Amino acid sequence: SVVLDVCVGVCGALLGGWLLVVFLGNNENMQVFSLVTSAVACAILLWALSLILPGKPDDDDDD
């Protein structure tokens, strides 16, 4: 569902940003890099979730 995707996306973004700060430290110049890393982590987590959870079959009506 959309709510699950949003929750997983937010968690992935927080995790990606946190990992970046842990491994590379924190300074004023890291804001843009942290944002990009968070977006990439969010996308990876959503992609992994789509592989794990079964999707709904397409409802193609050929009537």
N, C-alpha and C positions, 0 to 999 in steps of 0.2 A: 504494500500500500504506500501511498505518498507520505503518510506520517512516519512510517518506518524508514523510508528513504531519507527523509529530512533528519531524523534522529541519528541514523548511521552516518550521514554526511557531516553533521555537526561534531559527532564523536571523532570521526576521522580527521577533521580539520584541527580539532583541539589536540589530538594525539600527535599529528604531524608537526604542529607548531611547538608543542612541548618537547618532542624529540630533537627538533632543531636547536632549541635553546640549550638542552642538556648537552648535546654533542659539540656545538659550535660557540656557545656562550651568547651573551646578550649585549648589544650596543645599539646606538641610534641608527646605524646604517643597515641593520638586519631586518627592518620592517617589511620592505618589499619582498625580500628573499623568504621571510617567514610566511608571508601571505601566499606566495607561489608554492612553497612547500606544503602549506596547509591545504591548498586546493588540490595538489597532486595526491596527497595522502587521502583526502576525501574521495577522489575519483577512484583510487586503487581499492579502497575499502568497499565502495559501492559496487565496483566491478566484481570483487571477490564474493560479495554477498549475492550478486546475481548468479554467480556460478554455483553457489551452495544451495540457495533456495530454489525450488522449482517454480518456473514461471507459469503464468496462465496461458493456455493454448489460444492461438489466434481464433477469433470467432468470425471466420470468413463464410458468409452465406452466399452460396452460388445459386440461390433460388431464382 
